[in-house]
Amino acid sequence: MTLRLAFMGTPEFAAASLAEIAAAGHDVARVYTQPPRRRGRGQAEQKTPVHVLAEQFGIPVETPERFRDADVIANFQALDLDAAIVVAYGQILTQEALDAPRLGCLNLHASLLPRWRGAAPIQRAIMAGDERTGVQIMQMEAGLDTGPILLSETVAIHPNDTAGKLHDRLMAVGAQMWPRALAALERGSLEAVAQSDDGATYAKKITSEEARIDWSKPAGEVSDHIRGLSPFPGAWFELATEKGKVRVKVLFAEPERGDGEPGEVLDDGLLVACGRGAVRLTRLQREGKAAMDADDFLRGNAVSKGVVL
């Protein structure tokens, strides 16, 4: 027996789940994703990763600007679905939409709820110095990531993990959970465990100003901040040049011993003092340039001992 499903998702993280669900033989009647957007230097219109993959599978795709519009909801209800699968879709579903599938809507979330509800759970977990996170499938309800948990996998956060590395690991683990979850859903054997609000934290979107490196924090926190924002949007500082200040992203840094004024460069190898200890900047990206290792960066950018960033 197979389930009749709709899939709702947008980025690469969601495309991996769609691939696993389709491979398991379920009837994906419709894919919903964000509309194509103009991107890049040429401003060419680009379809989302989920859109591209759905077309490869031959699945009809819908790209509504507003899923809450009455005609969109009516068409969704008419699909006569067993369930809807939601992975990083980027739109809020109304209660009317949540109630349309016979078995409701299931969502994949990249944290161990109720910790890090919201938009940026992978980045926030690393930035906060968490030692573990996970991927969970929940039954969706009107609240933000508040629904009961149906399936869960825990994933360790390693000291050298960036948000990019952790994203890829969680993407793979999460995608592989769907065949098990949907098989259990068919059998009626998925056990829902209610969330508590105790210890709930919220993973709000990262702002550009928040991404700026605060050298007054301890070296471990500065390193976590950098790793949690690498490769995107990138933790940054300003570097003074002959043509004025330029923004430089730091994509990786390692805590080391060192003492000086916060932001002071302590040697000729990009060791930077923090509020306590120091960090060695090992991979950087100047605004408008490619990412490079520290040695290559220093060949084209003078950052000498004693400079305060």
KAJOSUL-V992149 format. One record per pair of residues at least 4 apart in sequence whose ideal C-beta (glycine too) atoms are under 8 Angstrom apart, sorted by sequence separation. I is the first residue (numbers start at 1). J is the second residue. D is the distance in Angstrom with one decimal. If there is no record, write none. Layout:
i=I j=J d=D
i=I j=J d=D
//
This chain:
i=9 j=13 d=7.8
i=10 j=14 d=5.8
i=11 j=15 d=7.3
i=12 j=16 d=6.9
i=13 j=17 d=7.8
i=14 j=18 d=6.4
i=15 j=19 d=6.4
i=16 j=20 d=6.8
i=17 j=21 d=6.2
i=18 j=22 d=6.2
i=19 j=23 d=6.2
i=20 j=24 d=6.5
i=22 j=26 d=7.1
i=39 j=43 d=7.1
i=40 j=44 d=6.1
i=47 j=51 d=3.9
i=48 j=52 d=7.1
i=49 j=53 d=6.3
i=50 j=54 d=6.1
i=51 j=55 d=6.6
i=52 j=56 d=6.7
i=53 j=57 d=6.5
i=55 j=59 d=7.5
i=68 j=72 d=7.3
i=69 j=73 d=7.0
i=70 j=74 d=6.2
i=71 j=75 d=6.4
i=72 j=76 d=6.3
i=73 j=77 d=6.3
i=74 j=78 d=6.4
i=75 j=79 d=7.3
i=93 j=97 d=4.2
i=94 j=98 d=7.1
i=95 j=99 d=6.1
i=96 j=100 d=6.9
i=101 j=105 d=6.2
i=109 j=113 d=6.3
i=111 j=115 d=5.7
i=112 j=116 d=7.8
i=113 j=117 d=6.3
i=117 j=121 d=7.6
i=120 j=124 d=5.4
i=121 j=125 d=6.2
i=122 j=126 d=7.1
i=123 j=127 d=6.0
i=124 j=128 d=6.0
i=126 j=130 d=7.1
i=143 j=147 d=7.3
i=157 j=161 d=5.3
i=161 j=165 d=4.9
i=162 j=166 d=7.0
i=163 j=167 d=5.9
i=164 j=168 d=6.8
i=165 j=169 d=6.6
i=166 j=170 d=6.0
i=167 j=171 d=6.1
i=168 j=172 d=6.7
i=169 j=173 d=6.4
i=170 j=174 d=5.8
i=171 j=175 d=6.3
i=172 j=176 d=6.5
i=173 j=177 d=6.9
i=174 j=178 d=7.9
i=176 j=180 d=8.0
i=177 j=181 d=5.7
i=178 j=182 d=5.9
i=179 j=183 d=6.2
i=180 j=184 d=6.4
i=181 j=185 d=6.2
i=182 j=186 d=6.5
i=183 j=187 d=6.7
i=196 j=200 d=7.8
i=206 j=210 d=5.8
i=207 j=211 d=7.1
i=208 j=212 d=7.7
i=217 j=221 d=4.2
i=218 j=222 d=7.1
i=219 j=223 d=6.2
i=220 j=224 d=6.4
i=221 j=225 d=6.2
i=222 j=226 d=6.5
i=223 j=227 d=6.3
i=224 j=228 d=5.9
i=225 j=229 d=6.6
i=226 j=230 d=6.2
i=229 j=233 d=6.0
i=230 j=234 d=6.5
i=240 j=244 d=7.7
i=241 j=245 d=7.1
i=260 j=264 d=4.0
i=267 j=271 d=4.8
i=274 j=278 d=5.7
i=285 j=289 d=6.3
i=292 j=296 d=4.1
i=293 j=297 d=6.9
i=294 j=298 d=6.2
i=295 j=299 d=7.0
i=296 j=300 d=7.5
i=297 j=301 d=5.7
i=298 j=302 d=7.8
i=303 j=307 d=5.9
i=9 j=14 d=2.7
i=21 j=26 d=5.6
i=38 j=43 d=4.3
i=39 j=44 d=7.1
i=47 j=52 d=5.3
i=54 j=59 d=4.3
i=64 j=69 d=6.5
i=67 j=72 d=5.5
i=68 j=73 d=7.1
i=76 j=81 d=7.9
i=93 j=98 d=5.4
i=99 j=104 d=7.5
i=111 j=116 d=3.7
i=116 j=121 d=3.8
i=125 j=130 d=4.4
i=141 j=146 d=6.1
i=160 j=165 d=7.8
i=161 j=166 d=4.8
i=184 j=189 d=4.8
i=185 j=190 d=5.3
i=206 j=211 d=5.9
i=217 j=222 d=5.3
i=229 j=234 d=5.7
i=230 j=235 d=7.1
i=240 j=245 d=5.5
i=241 j=246 d=5.7
i=265 j=270 d=6.8
i=266 j=271 d=4.5
i=273 j=278 d=5.0
i=274 j=279 d=6.1
i=285 j=290 d=6.9
i=292 j=297 d=5.1
i=298 j=303 d=6.3
i=9 j=15 d=7.0
i=22 j=28 d=5.8
i=38 j=44 d=6.7
i=40 j=46 d=7.4
i=54 j=60 d=7.9
i=55 j=61 d=6.5
i=66 j=72 d=7.0
i=67 j=73 d=7.6
i=98 j=104 d=6.4
i=111 j=117 d=7.5
i=141 j=147 d=4.4
i=184 j=190 d=4.6
i=229 j=235 d=4.4
i=239 j=245 d=6.7
i=260 j=266 d=5.3
i=265 j=271 d=7.0
i=266 j=272 d=6.9
i=272 j=278 d=6.0
i=285 j=291 d=4.2
i=303 j=309 d=7.9
i=7 j=14 d=8.0
i=21 j=28 d=6.5
i=38 j=45 d=5.4
i=39 j=46 d=5.0
i=54 j=61 d=4.9
i=86 j=93 d=7.1
i=98 j=105 d=5.2
i=138 j=145 d=7.2
i=140 j=147 d=5.1
i=158 j=165 d=8.0
i=215 j=222 d=6.7
i=228 j=235 d=8.0
i=238 j=245 d=4.5
i=239 j=246 d=5.5
i=259 j=266 d=7.9
i=265 j=272 d=5.7
i=266 j=273 d=5.7
i=271 j=278 d=5.3
i=272 j=279 d=5.6
i=284 j=291 d=7.2
i=285 j=292 d=7.2
i=9 j=17 d=6.7
i=37 j=45 d=7.0
i=38 j=46 d=7.5
i=47 j=55 d=7.8
i=64 j=72 d=4.6
i=97 j=105 d=7.4
i=109 j=117 d=7.9
i=116 j=124 d=5.2
i=125 j=133 d=4.5
i=139 j=147 d=4.6
i=214 j=222 d=7.3
i=217 j=225 d=7.4
i=238 j=246 d=7.0
i=239 j=247 d=7.8
i=258 j=266 d=5.0
i=264 j=272 d=7.1
i=265 j=273 d=7.9
i=271 j=279 d=7.5
i=272 j=280 d=7.8
i=283 j=291 d=6.3
i=284 j=292 d=6.7
i=9 j=18 d=6.3
i=36 j=45 d=4.6
i=37 j=46 d=6.3
i=67 j=76 d=7.9
i=116 j=125 d=5.8
i=138 j=147 d=4.2
i=139 j=148 d=5.1
i=157 j=166 d=6.3
i=181 j=190 d=6.7
i=213 j=222 d=6.3
i=226 j=235 d=4.5
i=238 j=247 d=6.0
i=239 j=248 d=5.0
i=263 j=272 d=6.5
i=264 j=273 d=4.5
i=271 j=280 d=5.2
i=272 j=281 d=6.3
i=283 j=292 d=7.2
i=7 j=17 d=7.7
i=18 j=28 d=7.5
i=36 j=46 d=6.0
i=51 j=61 d=5.5
i=62 j=72 d=7.6
i=111 j=121 d=3.8
i=115 j=125 d=7.8
i=138 j=148 d=6.3
i=225 j=235 d=5.5
i=237 j=247 d=7.7
i=238 j=248 d=7.4
i=263 j=273 d=6.8
i=270 j=280 d=6.4
i=271 j=281 d=7.9
i=283 j=293 d=5.7
i=284 j=294 d=6.5
i=7 j=18 d=5.2
i=36 j=47 d=4.9
i=110 j=121 d=5.0
i=111 j=122 d=7.8
i=122 j=133 d=7.4
i=138 j=149 d=5.3
i=139 j=150 d=6.0
i=155 j=166 d=7.6
i=214 j=225 d=7.6
i=236 j=247 d=5.2
i=237 j=248 d=5.9
i=262 j=273 d=5.9
i=269 j=280 d=7.0
i=270 j=281 d=4.1
i=282 j=293 d=6.6
i=283 j=294 d=6.8
i=286 j=297 d=7.2
i=36 j=48 d=7.4
i=51 j=63 d=7.0
i=93 j=105 d=6.4
i=109 j=121 d=6.8
i=110 j=122 d=5.3
i=121 j=133 d=7.3
i=137 j=149 d=7.5
i=138 j=150 d=6.1
i=213 j=225 d=6.6
i=236 j=248 d=6.2
i=261 j=273 d=6.1
i=262 j=274 d=5.9
i=266 j=278 d=6.0
i=270 j=282 d=7.7
i=282 j=294 d=5.2
i=18 j=31 d=7.0
i=62 j=75 d=7.5
i=84 j=97 d=7.9
i=136 j=149 d=5.3
i=137 j=150 d=4.8
i=213 j=226 d=7.0
i=236 j=249 d=4.9
i=237 j=250 d=7.0
i=258 j=271 d=5.6
i=260 j=273 d=3.4
i=262 j=275 d=5.4
i=281 j=294 d=5.8
i=284 j=297 d=4.7
i=7 j=21 d=6.5
i=33 j=47 d=8.0
i=34 j=48 d=5.5
i=111 j=125 d=6.3
i=136 j=150 d=7.9
i=137 j=151 d=4.4
i=155 j=169 d=6.1
i=235 j=249 d=6.7
i=236 j=250 d=7.0
i=258 j=272 d=7.9
i=259 j=273 d=6.5
i=270 j=284 d=7.8
i=280 j=294 d=7.8
i=33 j=48 d=4.7
i=36 j=51 d=7.2
i=115 j=130 d=7.8
i=136 j=151 d=6.8
i=137 j=152 d=7.7
i=155 j=170 d=6.0
i=234 j=249 d=3.4
i=235 j=250 d=5.3
i=256 j=271 d=6.2
i=258 j=273 d=5.5
i=286 j=301 d=6.5
i=5 j=21 d=6.9
i=84 j=100 d=7.5
i=136 j=152 d=4.6
i=234 j=250 d=7.4
i=258 j=274 d=7.9
i=33 j=50 d=4.4
i=84 j=101 d=4.9
i=116 j=133 d=7.5
i=135 j=152 d=7.4
i=136 j=153 d=7.7
i=234 j=251 d=6.6
i=33 j=51 d=4.8
i=83 j=101 d=4.8
i=134 j=152 d=6.1
i=135 j=153 d=5.2
i=155 j=173 d=6.0
i=211 j=229 d=5.4
i=260 j=278 d=7.3
i=31 j=50 d=6.3
i=81 j=100 d=6.8
i=82 j=101 d=6.2
i=83 j=102 d=7.2
i=86 j=105 d=5.7
i=134 j=153 d=5.5
i=253 j=272 d=8.0
i=258 j=277 d=6.2
i=259 j=278 d=7.4
i=31 j=51 d=7.4
i=81 j=101 d=4.0
i=82 j=102 d=5.2
i=83 j=103 d=4.4
i=84 j=104 d=7.7
i=85 j=105 d=7.7
i=86 j=106 d=6.9
i=87 j=107 d=7.2
i=88 j=108 d=7.9
i=112 j=132 d=7.3
i=134 j=154 d=4.4
i=135 j=155 d=6.9
i=153 j=173 d=5.2
i=230 j=250 d=7.7
i=231 j=251 d=5.8
i=257 j=277 d=6.4
i=258 j=278 d=2.8
i=5 j=26 d=5.4
i=7 j=28 d=5.5
i=33 j=54 d=7.3
i=73 j=94 d=7.1
i=76 j=97 d=6.1
i=79 j=100 d=7.9
i=81 j=102 d=6.8
i=82 j=103 d=5.4
i=83 j=104 d=6.4
i=84 j=105 d=4.3
i=85 j=106 d=5.6
i=86 j=107 d=4.5
i=87 j=108 d=4.6
i=112 j=133 d=6.0
i=133 j=154 d=7.7
i=134 j=155 d=5.3
i=153 j=174 d=7.6
i=230 j=251 d=4.5
i=256 j=277 d=7.0
i=257 j=278 d=6.7
i=4 j=26 d=7.8
i=5 j=27 d=6.6
i=6 j=28 d=7.3
i=9 j=31 d=7.8
i=83 j=105 d=6.9
i=84 j=106 d=7.3
i=86 j=108 d=7.5
i=111 j=133 d=5.5
i=112 j=134 d=4.3
i=132 j=154 d=5.8
i=133 j=155 d=5.7
i=211 j=233 d=5.5
i=213 j=235 d=5.1
i=215 j=237 d=7.8
i=230 j=252 d=6.2
i=255 j=277 d=5.8
i=256 j=278 d=5.3
i=2 j=25 d=5.5
i=3 j=26 d=5.0
i=4 j=27 d=4.7
i=5 j=28 d=5.2
i=6 j=29 d=6.0
i=7 j=30 d=7.6
i=8 j=31 d=7.6
i=10 j=33 d=5.1
i=31 j=54 d=4.0
i=68 j=91 d=7.9
i=73 j=96 d=5.5
i=77 j=100 d=4.6
i=83 j=106 d=6.0
i=85 j=108 d=7.7
i=110 j=133 d=7.1
i=111 j=134 d=6.7
i=113 j=136 d=5.7
i=132 j=155 d=6.8
i=206 j=229 d=6.6
i=211 j=234 d=6.6
i=212 j=235 d=7.4
i=213 j=236 d=6.6
i=255 j=278 d=7.4
i=256 j=279 d=6.8
i=2 j=26 d=4.9
i=3 j=27 d=6.9
i=5 j=29 d=6.6
i=6 j=30 d=4.7
i=7 j=31 d=4.9
i=8 j=32 d=4.4
i=9 j=33 d=6.3
i=10 j=34 d=4.7
i=67 j=91 d=4.6
i=68 j=92 d=7.3
i=73 j=97 d=5.8
i=76 j=100 d=5.6
i=110 j=134 d=7.9
i=112 j=136 d=6.7
i=132 j=156 d=5.4
i=133 j=157 d=5.8
i=153 j=177 d=6.3
i=211 j=235 d=5.4
i=212 j=236 d=5.9
i=213 j=237 d=5.0
i=226 j=250 d=5.0
i=255 j=279 d=5.6
i=256 j=280 d=5.1
i=270 j=294 d=5.0
i=2 j=27 d=5.3
i=4 j=29 d=5.6
i=6 j=31 d=7.3
i=7 j=32 d=7.3
i=8 j=33 d=7.3
i=66 j=91 d=7.5
i=67 j=92 d=7.6
i=110 j=135 d=5.6
i=111 j=136 d=7.3
i=113 j=138 d=6.9
i=131 j=156 d=7.0
i=132 j=157 d=6.0
i=208 j=233 d=6.9
i=211 j=236 d=5.9
i=212 j=237 d=7.0
i=226 j=251 d=7.4
i=227 j=252 d=6.9
i=254 j=279 d=6.5
i=255 j=280 d=8.0
i=269 j=294 d=6.8
i=6 j=32 d=6.5
i=28 j=54 d=7.9
i=67 j=93 d=6.4
i=68 j=94 d=5.2
i=109 j=135 d=7.2
i=118 j=144 d=6.3
i=131 j=157 d=5.7
i=151 j=177 d=5.6
i=226 j=252 d=6.7
i=227 j=253 d=7.9
i=237 j=263 d=7.6
i=253 j=279 d=4.2
i=254 j=280 d=4.9
i=36 j=63 d=7.0
i=64 j=91 d=8.0
i=67 j=94 d=7.8
i=73 j=100 d=7.5
i=108 j=135 d=6.5
i=109 j=136 d=5.4
i=117 j=144 d=5.6
i=118 j=145 d=6.6
i=130 j=157 d=5.8
i=206 j=233 d=5.9
i=226 j=253 d=4.9
i=253 j=280 d=6.2
i=270 j=297 d=7.7
i=31 j=59 d=5.0
i=33 j=61 d=6.5
i=35 j=63 d=4.2
i=108 j=136 d=7.5
i=109 j=137 d=7.9
i=117 j=145 d=3.8
i=253 j=281 d=5.0
i=254 j=282 d=6.3
i=270 j=298 d=6.9
i=28 j=57 d=7.4
i=30 j=59 d=7.1
i=31 j=60 d=7.1
i=32 j=61 d=7.7
i=33 j=62 d=7.8
i=34 j=63 d=6.6
i=35 j=64 d=7.7
i=68 j=97 d=7.6
i=108 j=137 d=5.5
i=109 j=138 d=6.3
i=117 j=146 d=7.1
i=151 j=180 d=6.8
i=252 j=281 d=7.9
i=253 j=282 d=6.2
i=269 j=298 d=7.8
i=29 j=59 d=7.9
i=30 j=60 d=5.5
i=31 j=61 d=4.9
i=32 j=62 d=5.0
i=33 j=63 d=6.0
i=35 j=65 d=6.0
i=67 j=97 d=6.7
i=107 j=137 d=7.1
i=151 j=181 d=4.9
i=223 j=253 d=5.3
i=252 j=282 d=5.0
i=268 j=298 d=7.7
i=28 j=59 d=5.2
i=29 j=60 d=7.6
i=30 j=61 d=7.6
i=31 j=62 d=7.2
i=32 j=63 d=7.5
i=106 j=137 d=5.7
i=107 j=138 d=5.3
i=114 j=145 d=7.7
i=126 j=157 d=6.3
i=150 j=181 d=6.3
i=222 j=253 d=7.0
i=223 j=254 d=6.6
i=250 j=281 d=5.3
i=252 j=283 d=4.3
i=18 j=50 d=5.9
i=30 j=62 d=6.1
i=32 j=64 d=7.1
i=106 j=138 d=7.1
i=107 j=139 d=8.0
i=113 j=145 d=6.0
i=114 j=146 d=7.6
i=125 j=157 d=6.4
i=223 j=255 d=5.1
i=251 j=283 d=4.3
i=106 j=139 d=6.3
i=107 j=140 d=4.8
i=133 j=166 d=7.2
i=151 j=184 d=7.7
i=222 j=255 d=7.8
i=250 j=283 d=7.4
i=251 j=284 d=6.6
i=270 j=303 d=6.2
i=15 j=49 d=4.3
i=19 j=53 d=6.4
i=105 j=139 d=7.6
i=106 j=140 d=6.7
i=150 j=184 d=8.0
i=250 j=284 d=5.6
i=251 j=285 d=6.1
i=14 j=49 d=7.4
i=15 j=50 d=5.0
i=18 j=53 d=5.7
i=22 j=57 d=5.2
i=32 j=67 d=7.0
i=104 j=139 d=5.8
i=105 j=140 d=4.2
i=126 j=161 d=6.4
i=135 j=170 d=5.3
i=220 j=255 d=5.5
i=249 j=284 d=6.6
i=14 j=50 d=5.2
i=18 j=54 d=6.8
i=104 j=140 d=6.7
i=109 j=145 d=5.7
i=113 j=149 d=6.4
i=126 j=162 d=7.4
i=134 j=170 d=7.8
i=219 j=255 d=4.1
i=248 j=284 d=5.6
i=249 j=285 d=4.3
i=268 j=304 d=6.4
i=11 j=48 d=6.9
i=12 j=49 d=4.6
i=15 j=52 d=7.8
i=22 j=59 d=7.5
i=126 j=163 d=5.9
i=133 j=170 d=7.2
i=213 j=250 d=6.7
i=219 j=256 d=7.3
i=248 j=285 d=7.0
i=249 j=286 d=7.9
i=268 j=305 d=5.6
i=272 j=309 d=6.2
i=10 j=48 d=4.8
i=11 j=49 d=5.9
i=15 j=53 d=4.8
i=107 j=145 d=7.6
i=135 j=173 d=5.2
i=248 j=286 d=5.2
i=249 j=287 d=7.9
i=265 j=303 d=5.9
i=267 j=305 d=5.5
i=10 j=49 d=7.5
i=11 j=50 d=7.4
i=18 j=57 d=7.8
i=135 j=174 d=3.9
i=151 j=190 d=7.3
i=219 j=258 d=7.8
i=247 j=286 d=7.8
i=248 j=287 d=7.0
i=265 j=304 d=6.9
i=266 j=305 d=6.6
i=10 j=50 d=5.6
i=107 j=147 d=7.1
i=112 j=152 d=7.1
i=123 j=163 d=4.9
i=126 j=166 d=6.5
i=137 j=177 d=6.0
i=150 j=190 d=4.8
i=246 j=286 d=6.1
i=247 j=287 d=4.5
i=251 j=291 d=5.8
i=265 j=305 d=5.7
i=9 j=50 d=4.7
i=122 j=163 d=5.3
i=125 j=166 d=7.6
i=137 j=178 d=7.6
i=150 j=191 d=7.3
i=246 j=287 d=5.3
i=265 j=306 d=6.5
i=98 j=140 d=5.6
i=112 j=154 d=6.7
i=135 j=177 d=6.5
i=150 j=192 d=5.8
i=249 j=291 d=7.8
i=264 j=306 d=7.0
i=265 j=307 d=4.6
i=7 j=50 d=7.5
i=98 j=141 d=6.9
i=149 j=192 d=7.1
i=150 j=193 d=7.8
i=264 j=307 d=7.5
i=265 j=308 d=7.4
i=32 j=76 d=8.0
i=98 j=142 d=7.1
i=106 j=150 d=6.8
i=122 j=166 d=5.5
i=137 j=181 d=5.1
i=148 j=192 d=3.8
i=149 j=193 d=4.8
i=264 j=308 d=5.1
i=265 j=309 d=6.7
i=122 j=167 d=5.3
i=148 j=193 d=5.8
i=263 j=308 d=4.8
i=264 j=309 d=7.9
i=30 j=76 d=7.9
i=148 j=194 d=4.9
i=149 j=195 d=6.5
i=216 j=262 d=4.4
i=263 j=309 d=4.5
i=7 j=54 d=7.6
i=93 j=140 d=6.8
i=95 j=142 d=5.5
i=148 j=195 d=6.5
i=215 j=262 d=3.9
i=239 j=286 d=7.6
i=261 j=308 d=6.3
i=122 j=170 d=6.5
i=147 j=195 d=7.2
i=215 j=263 d=3.8
i=30 j=79 d=5.8
i=146 j=195 d=5.9
i=29 j=79 d=5.3
i=146 j=197 d=7.9
i=234 j=285 d=6.7
i=7 j=59 d=7.7
i=29 j=81 d=6.7
i=222 j=274 d=5.1
i=139 j=192 d=5.7
i=221 j=274 d=8.0
i=226 j=279 d=7.5
i=248 j=301 d=7.8
i=86 j=140 d=6.5
i=34 j=89 d=7.7
i=219 j=274 d=4.4
i=33 j=89 d=7.4
i=34 j=90 d=5.4
i=218 j=274 d=6.0
i=223 j=279 d=5.5
i=32 j=89 d=6.9
i=34 j=91 d=7.6
i=110 j=167 d=7.7
i=138 j=195 d=7.8
i=215 j=272 d=6.5
i=217 j=274 d=6.2
i=218 j=275 d=5.5
i=219 j=276 d=6.4
i=220 j=277 d=7.4
i=222 j=279 d=5.3
i=144 j=202 d=7.9
i=215 j=273 d=7.0
i=216 j=274 d=7.3
i=217 j=275 d=5.3
i=218 j=276 d=4.2
i=219 j=277 d=3.3
i=215 j=274 d=5.5
i=216 j=275 d=4.4
i=218 j=277 d=6.2
i=219 j=278 d=5.7
i=110 j=170 d=4.8
i=215 j=275 d=7.2
i=219 j=279 d=5.1
i=231 j=291 d=7.4
i=241 j=301 d=7.6
i=239 j=301 d=6.7
i=21 j=85 d=6.4
i=110 j=174 d=6.7
i=163 j=227 d=7.0
i=239 j=303 d=6.8
i=162 j=227 d=4.9
i=163 j=228 d=5.5
i=108 j=174 d=5.0
i=161 j=227 d=6.4
i=162 j=228 d=7.7
i=163 j=229 d=6.5
i=164 j=230 d=6.2
i=160 j=227 d=7.8
i=163 j=230 d=5.9
i=164 j=231 d=4.9
i=240 j=307 d=7.8
i=17 j=85 d=7.0
i=162 j=230 d=4.1
i=163 j=231 d=7.5
i=164 j=232 d=7.5
i=18 j=87 d=7.7
i=108 j=177 d=7.3
i=162 j=231 d=6.9
i=163 j=232 d=7.4
i=6 j=76 d=7.0
i=17 j=87 d=4.7
i=108 j=178 d=7.6
i=239 j=309 d=6.8
i=238 j=309 d=7.4
i=237 j=309 d=4.8
i=6 j=79 d=6.1
i=14 j=87 d=3.9
i=13 j=87 d=6.7
i=14 j=88 d=4.7
i=4 j=79 d=7.6
i=6 j=81 d=5.4
i=13 j=88 d=5.2
i=14 j=89 d=7.3
i=106 j=181 d=7.0
i=4 j=80 d=6.9
i=5 j=81 d=6.3
i=8 j=84 d=6.3
i=9 j=85 d=7.8
i=4 j=81 d=5.5
i=5 j=82 d=6.5
i=7 j=84 d=7.6
i=8 j=85 d=6.9
i=9 j=86 d=7.0
i=11 j=88 d=5.5
i=124 j=201 d=7.5
i=4 j=82 d=4.8
i=5 j=83 d=5.7
i=6 j=84 d=4.5
i=7 j=85 d=4.9
i=8 j=86 d=4.6
i=9 j=87 d=4.1
i=10 j=88 d=5.8
i=125 j=203 d=7.9
i=3 j=82 d=4.3
i=5 j=84 d=6.7
i=6 j=85 d=7.2
i=8 j=87 d=7.3
i=9 j=88 d=5.5
i=10 j=89 d=5.9
i=106 j=185 d=7.6
i=124 j=203 d=4.1
i=3 j=83 d=6.0
i=5 j=85 d=5.8
i=7 j=87 d=7.7
i=9 j=89 d=5.4
i=10 j=90 d=5.0
i=123 j=203 d=7.3
i=8 j=89 d=4.2
i=114 j=195 d=5.1
i=103 j=185 d=6.2
i=113 j=195 d=5.6
i=114 j=196 d=6.4
i=121 j=203 d=4.4
i=8 j=91 d=7.8
i=114 j=197 d=6.3
i=117 j=200 d=6.2
i=120 j=203 d=4.5
i=123 j=206 d=6.0
i=114 j=198 d=7.5
i=115 j=199 d=6.5
i=117 j=201 d=7.2
i=118 j=202 d=4.7
i=119 j=203 d=6.0
i=120 j=204 d=6.8
i=8 j=93 d=7.9
i=114 j=199 d=6.2
i=115 j=200 d=7.2
i=116 j=201 d=5.7
i=117 j=202 d=5.5
i=118 j=203 d=4.0
i=119 j=204 d=6.5
i=120 j=205 d=5.8
i=114 j=200 d=3.8
i=115 j=201 d=5.2
i=116 j=202 d=7.4
i=117 j=203 d=6.6
i=118 j=204 d=5.8
i=119 j=205 d=4.8
i=120 j=206 d=5.6
i=87 j=174 d=7.5
i=114 j=201 d=7.4
i=116 j=203 d=4.2
i=162 j=251 d=7.3
i=162 j=252 d=6.7
i=17 j=108 d=6.1
i=129 j=220 d=7.0
i=111 j=203 d=7.0
i=129 j=221 d=7.1
i=85 j=178 d=7.2
i=215 j=309 d=6.8
i=6 j=101 d=7.3
i=129 j=224 d=4.9
i=128 j=224 d=7.2
i=213 j=309 d=7.9
i=13 j=110 d=7.5
i=127 j=224 d=5.6
i=126 j=224 d=5.9
i=127 j=225 d=5.5
i=83 j=182 d=7.8
i=3 j=103 d=7.9
i=127 j=227 d=8.0
i=128 j=228 d=7.9
i=126 j=227 d=5.2
i=127 j=228 d=3.5
i=83 j=185 d=6.5
i=126 j=228 d=3.5
i=127 j=229 d=7.2
i=125 j=228 d=7.5
i=124 j=228 d=7.1
i=123 j=228 d=4.7
i=123 j=229 d=6.2
i=13 j=167 d=6.6
i=24 j=178 d=7.1
i=16 j=171 d=4.9
i=20 j=175 d=4.4
i=24 j=179 d=4.4
i=16 j=172 d=6.6
i=19 j=175 d=6.8
i=20 j=176 d=6.3
i=23 j=179 d=8.0
i=26 j=182 d=6.3
i=13 j=170 d=7.8
i=17 j=174 d=6.3
i=21 j=178 d=5.1
i=13 j=171 d=4.8
i=16 j=174 d=7.4
i=17 j=175 d=4.6
i=20 j=178 d=5.0
i=21 j=179 d=7.5
i=24 j=182 d=6.7
i=12 j=171 d=7.1
i=16 j=175 d=4.0
i=20 j=179 d=6.2
i=24 j=183 d=8.0
i=13 j=174 d=7.7
i=17 j=178 d=5.7
i=21 j=182 d=7.0
i=5 j=182 d=7.9
i=3 j=182 d=5.9
i=3 j=185 d=6.9
i=3 j=186 d=6.1
i=1 j=186 d=5.8
//
